[in-house]
Amino acid sequence: MKHTDFSPETAMMGYGYQPELSEGAVKCPVFQTSTFVFRSAEEGKAFFEMAHGKPGHEGEHPGLIYSRINNPDMEILEERLKLWDGGESAAAFSSGMSAIATSLFTFLSPGDVLLYSNPLYGGTHKLVHHVLTHFGVEVIGFSAKDGKAEIEAMLENSGHAGRLKMIYVETPANPTNDLIDIEMCAAIAHAYSGKEKKVLLAVDNTYMGPLWQHPLQQGADIVLYSATKYIGGHSDVIAGAAVGSKPVITKIKKTRTLLGTIIDPHSSWLLMRSLETLKIRMEEAARNANHVARFLKAHPKVEKVYYLGFTAENNPEQVHILEDQYKSFGAMVSFDIQGGEKEAFTFLNNLKHIKLAVSLGGTESLAEHPFSMTHADVPATEKNALGVTEKMVRLSVGIENYKDILWDIEQALEKVHINETEWA
């Protein structure tokens, strides 16, 4: 059996690393250096030619030049990042937003059209509406409620359908857990592609991590991550990743070198460490989230729970997507508390163990208020229309003993006082 035939959780222990090149160290050292020595001027010339994609070096491995271009820690990390998604290549970045921005800037030009799903993470929303449009990119949004016919009608009615260049999808949606059909989006991308132009499909897979959803298998061209989240998993590193075919990722890497959005050696090392425990961390978090979601659903002060396990009740038209696309219900749970911002803040301010902080996918449980925090810059009318309201709380469920998580949620809810006449 070849080494590449091992399952990803096994391969993470050594894939891409040769101990004999690092004094026999079991784990890859941190190559904390800005530049690398060439053995000759001719070698340096060849390495730069390979870095810039010049012909004549087919089949040769690019040599180390400068840590804005390549670094041993980053290269080994990228070899491992592609395994769960089954991609040909991967690129690591300094943050999730740098992965998203670099990928979009690589393929979008003035006059192109970006079709995107709603709701988006607040940072991505601002990039789409305030940066891409500044550079002349047309943007068209759709929601999880829209089917293929409705989305294609939006494109045709816009008058810009012929300029569609990319579809950008975030699924499950943050923080509502709405589901977008990746295969449907891939079909739309194919329908608007031609001999001279391929419409690319990019999927932000941060909410599901590399374990619970594999967009490349559903027809996506690029899978994007805030690697800060489940991949990093310990709330101690900021990073991002993109996975896809070799031609697509090679283009993204060229833009990354120019923009300087590359990951640093120490962060690469931290992610390699975290990838070794990714599966057991995510599986435990998912088990805990199931307990949390069911507890919240039964609580009298909770109006609605947004959890993939409740898709049949919340969004019955999306059940087929859940069954075809997902391998777990995940560990992200949002809920509407009775009342509004005051009641949500009372709950958040009375948590004893769960940390009041943004981000997700760490070992510890986190809670935040999307309306005023992660999605603060999204217009209020748009948030309300998409279900991101002042009464919503988002939970990232960690790997603690689930009984302790439930105790903390219960005691914090006890502090919330509802005006019964107002809600009668």
Secondary structure as GFF3:
##gff-version 3
##sequence-region A 1 424
A	DSSP	three_ten_helix	3	5	.	.	.	ID=ss1
A	DSSP	alpha_helix	8	11	.	.	.	ID=ss2
A	DSSP	three_ten_helix	19	22	.	.	.	ID=ss3
A	DSSP	alpha_helix	41	51	.	.	.	ID=ss4
A	DSSP	alpha_helix	72	85	.	.	.	ID=ss5
A	DSSP	beta_strand	89	93	.	.	.	ID=ss6
A	DSSP	alpha_helix	96	107	.	.	.	ID=ss7
A	DSSP	beta_strand	113	118	.	.	.	ID=ss8
A	DSSP	alpha_helix	122	126	.	.	.	ID=ss9
A	DSSP	pi_helix	127	132	.	.	.	ID=ss10
A	DSSP	three_ten_helix	133	135	.	.	.	ID=ss11
A	DSSP	beta_strand	138	143	.	.	.	ID=ss12
A	DSSP	alpha_helix	148	158	.	.	.	ID=ss13
A	DSSP	three_ten_helix	161	163	.	.	.	ID=ss14
A	DSSP	beta_strand	164	170	.	.	.	ID=ss15
A	DSSP	alpha_helix	182	191	.	.	.	ID=ss16
A	DSSP	beta_strand	200	204	.	.	.	ID=ss17
A	DSSP	alpha_helix	209	212	.	.	.	ID=ss18
A	DSSP	three_ten_helix	215	218	.	.	.	ID=ss19
A	DSSP	beta_strand	222	226	.	.	.	ID=ss20
A	DSSP	pi_helix	228	232	.	.	.	ID=ss21
A	DSSP	beta_strand	240	244	.	.	.	ID=ss22
A	DSSP	alpha_helix	246	259	.	.	.	ID=ss23
A	DSSP	alpha_helix	265	275	.	.	.	ID=ss24
A	DSSP	alpha_helix	278	297	.	.	.	ID=ss25
A	DSSP	beta_strand	302	306	.	.	.	ID=ss26
A	DSSP	three_ten_helix	308	310	.	.	.	ID=ss27
A	DSSP	alpha_helix	311	314	.	.	.	ID=ss28
A	DSSP	three_ten_helix	316	318	.	.	.	ID=ss29
A	DSSP	alpha_helix	319	325	.	.	.	ID=ss30
A	DSSP	beta_strand	332	337	.	.	.	ID=ss31
A	DSSP	alpha_helix	341	349	.	.	.	ID=ss32
A	DSSP	beta_strand	355	356	.	.	.	ID=ss33
A	DSSP	beta_strand	366	368	.	.	.	ID=ss34
A	DSSP	alpha_helix	380	386	.	.	.	ID=ss35
A	DSSP	beta_strand	392	396	.	.	.	ID=ss36
A	DSSP	alpha_helix	402	414	.	.	.	ID=ss37
###
